[in-house]
Amino acid sequence: FQLDTIRPRWLFHETKSVGNANEFERGLDLVRAYRCAACHIVPGVELDRMGPALSHLVDRTQHDWLVRWLEDTHRVRADATMPATGLNSDESRAVAAFLISTSKTGESNAKDPIKGRPEAGAELVQSLGCLACHTLAGNGTANMFGGGSLDAIGQKRPARFFRGWLTK
């Protein structure tokens, strides 16, 4: 038989704080979902992944979207886990310009035209299980571990990004 994972709560806890028995697990889930360990040392929580890599922004992100994201992350996506940067409009444009200019160009930035069949794409989104993690046009599942909304994905991602992403 397979061994069960032991939750960190059962390995250690503060004896002074009793609280609700489920509060610890909920807090642990939130700390992992918000990736607090990407910037902070959190006892009992290992860094499972850092924030997204910024090395290929030119292929993966629209410049105007990046400026808006840096200026007011939570206006772009209310449930974003990235903290507010505090940058003003000019600073956001400067940081975006720097990040884009230092970004590497990959294969997905080929200049050939994008050809596709939107109807076939819509059918694939429905049939491949994309909506198990993402939402689109009011359909799908949204939760703290989900992939987020796809409703405005074209504002963030250049069309060529999807070819590389979906064919890997």
Contacts in CASP RR format, 6 or more apart in sequence:
PFRMAT RR
TARGET T0000
AUTHOR 0000-0000-0000
METHOD contacts of the structure
MODEL  1
FQLDTIRPRWLFHETKSVGNANEFERGLDLVRAYRCAACHIVPGVELDRM
GPALSHLVDRTQHDWLVRWLEDTHRVRADATMPATGLNSDESRAVAAFLI
STSKTGESNAKDPIKGRPEAGAELVQSLGCLACHTLAGNGTANMFGGGSL
DAIGQKRPARFFRGWLTK
7 25 0 8 1.000
7 28 0 8 1.000
8 28 0 8 1.000
8 44 0 8 1.000
8 45 0 8 1.000
9 24 0 8 1.000
9 25 0 8 1.000
9 28 0 8 1.000
11 44 0 8 1.000
12 43 0 8 1.000
12 44 0 8 1.000
13 24 0 8 1.000
28 45 0 8 1.000
29 144 0 8 1.000
30 144 0 8 1.000
31 37 0 8 1.000
31 42 0 8 1.000
31 45 0 8 1.000
32 45 0 8 1.000
32 48 0 8 1.000
33 81 0 8 1.000
33 144 0 8 1.000
33 145 0 8 1.000
34 81 0 8 1.000
34 144 0 8 1.000
35 47 0 8 1.000
35 49 0 8 1.000
35 50 0 8 1.000
35 51 0 8 1.000
35 81 0 8 1.000
36 42 0 8 1.000
36 45 0 8 1.000
37 45 0 8 1.000
37 46 0 8 1.000
37 47 0 8 1.000
37 48 0 8 1.000
38 47 0 8 1.000
38 49 0 8 1.000
38 50 0 8 1.000
38 51 0 8 1.000
54 99 0 8 1.000
54 103 0 8 1.000
55 103 0 8 1.000
55 104 0 8 1.000
56 103 0 8 1.000
56 104 0 8 1.000
56 105 0 8 1.000
56 106 0 8 1.000
57 66 0 8 1.000
57 99 0 8 1.000
57 100 0 8 1.000
57 103 0 8 1.000
58 100 0 8 1.000
58 103 0 8 1.000
58 104 0 8 1.000
58 105 0 8 1.000
58 109 0 8 1.000
59 103 0 8 1.000
59 104 0 8 1.000
59 105 0 8 1.000
59 106 0 8 1.000
59 108 0 8 1.000
59 109 0 8 1.000
59 158 0 8 1.000
59 160 0 8 1.000
59 161 0 8 1.000
60 108 0 8 1.000
60 157 0 8 1.000
60 158 0 8 1.000
60 161 0 8 1.000
61 100 0 8 1.000
61 156 0 8 1.000
61 157 0 8 1.000
61 158 0 8 1.000
62 154 0 8 1.000
62 155 0 8 1.000
62 156 0 8 1.000
62 157 0 8 1.000
62 158 0 8 1.000
63 96 0 8 1.000
63 100 0 8 1.000
64 155 0 8 1.000
65 76 0 8 1.000
65 155 0 8 1.000
65 156 0 8 1.000
66 96 0 8 1.000
66 99 0 8 1.000
66 100 0 8 1.000
67 89 0 8 1.000
67 92 0 8 1.000
67 93 0 8 1.000
67 96 0 8 1.000
68 75 0 8 1.000
68 76 0 8 1.000
68 92 0 8 1.000
69 76 0 8 1.000
69 77 0 8 1.000
69 156 0 8 1.000
70 85 0 8 1.000
70 87 0 8 1.000
70 91 0 8 1.000
70 92 0 8 1.000
70 95 0 8 1.000
70 96 0 8 1.000
71 85 0 8 1.000
71 87 0 8 1.000
71 88 0 8 1.000
71 89 0 8 1.000
71 92 0 8 1.000
72 84 0 8 1.000
73 80 0 8 1.000
73 82 0 8 1.000
73 83 0 8 1.000
73 84 0 8 1.000
73 85 0 8 1.000
74 80 0 8 1.000
74 84 0 8 1.000
77 148 0 8 1.000
77 149 0 8 1.000
79 142 0 8 1.000
79 148 0 8 1.000
85 92 0 8 1.000
85 95 0 8 1.000
87 95 0 8 1.000
107 164 0 8 1.000
108 160 0 8 1.000
108 161 0 8 1.000
108 163 0 8 1.000
108 164 0 8 1.000
108 165 0 8 1.000
109 160 0 8 1.000
110 160 0 8 1.000
114 159 0 8 1.000
114 160 0 8 1.000
114 163 0 8 1.000
124 130 0 8 1.000
125 131 0 8 1.000
125 136 0 8 1.000
125 150 0 8 1.000
130 136 0 8 1.000
130 150 0 8 1.000
131 139 0 8 1.000
131 140 0 8 1.000
131 141 0 8 1.000
132 140 0 8 1.000
132 141 0 8 1.000
133 141 0 8 1.000
133 146 0 8 1.000
133 147 0 8 1.000
133 148 0 8 1.000
134 140 0 8 1.000
134 141 0 8 1.000
134 146 0 8 1.000
134 147 0 8 1.000
134 148 0 8 1.000
134 149 0 8 1.000
134 150 0 8 1.000
135 141 0 8 1.000
135 142 0 8 1.000
135 148 0 8 1.000
135 149 0 8 1.000
135 150 0 8 1.000
135 151 0 8 1.000
136 149 0 8 1.000
136 150 0 8 1.000
136 151 0 8 1.000
137 151 0 8 1.000
138 151 0 8 1.000
142 148 0 8 1.000
142 149 0 8 1.000
END
